[in-house]
Amino acid sequence: MNNQLFPTIIGGIICFVIFTFDYFQFSLIEKFLVFAFFVILPLIIILIDSNEQTKLQRKIYFFIKVLHFPTAILSLVSLMSNKTWETGNSTISGSLSLAWLLFTFLLALYGVLLILKKKEKIEEIAIGAGLIYFFIGGIWFTLYQYELTFLLVEPTVSSLSAVHFHFSSAIVPIFIGMLGRIMVKKSWYSWLVIIDILGPILIAIGIVVSKPLEIIGVSIFAGNIVIYSAYLLMKIRKSKKKSYGNLMLTISSLAFYSIIVVSISYPILKRYFSITIMDMIPIYGSLHAFGFVLFGLVGWILVFHYQYKRVD
C-alpha cells in the first residue's frame, strides 16, 4: 500500500506548491483540475485494483498505472504554457492536453470492460460509469486547452465542465458503487444508481440547452448524494468495528452536508455581510474536493484493502 500511495504523495506535494505560490498564475478552477490529475486519479487507480481482473483488464490497468504520472505532468505543462509562460498558442496547450485525453480514455475502456464483465451487478455498472465519465472530463479539458467552442459552450464553461466530470460526475457513481459492494441490496438502490448515472448527462444537456433543466439535474444529483451519505452514516454508526476507513467516510459525508449548510446560509451571508458568490466558490470547492472526494476515496480504499466485509 505504501508503494501505491507514493504517486499520490508526490502529487500532493506538487498541488501544495501550485496552491501556495502565485508563480503559476492558475485560476482556482485550474488548480482543482491539477488536484484531480495528481491526487484524485492515483487514488482512483488504487481503488479499482482487483484480483478479479481479466487478462485484458490487467493489461489496460498496467498502462493506466504507467501512463498516469507522465500524462499528469504533460497536462500541468499544458496549463502552464498558457498561464505561466503565456505562449499565446492554444495549439501547443491543446496538443499537450491530448495525453490526458488518452489516459482518461484508458480509464473509460477499463470501465466498459468492468460493466461487460459484471453487467448483472448494478454496483459494478455504477463504478464503470464513473470511470467513463472521467473520459468526458478529459474531452472537456482538451476543448478548454484548445480554446474551442463546442455546442455553443465557451472555453470558460468547458473548464467548469472538466472539473465537474473529474469530481462529481465521476466520483459519485464510484462511491455509490462502493456502497453497493458492502450492503445487502435495497429496492431503492437500483434507482439510486440509475438516477446517478443519468444525472450528469441531464446536467450537461441543461448547460447547453436550458438553465432550468440544469438546475433540475443538479438537484436530483445532489439528492442522490444526500441519500448515499445518510445511508452510509447510518451503516457506520451501527457498525461495531471502529476503523480509520469508517472515520474517513464519516468526514467525507459530513463535508457534503457542510456544503448544504453553506449553500442554505449564503442568502443570509450575502445580505448581512456583503459576501458574493465568488467568495463562496473557494469554500464550496474546498469542502467538495478536499472533504467529500478526498476523504471519501481514502476511506473506501482503507475499507476495501483492510476491512472488506459484506454487511447488512
Disulfide bonds with the S-S distance in Angstrom:
none
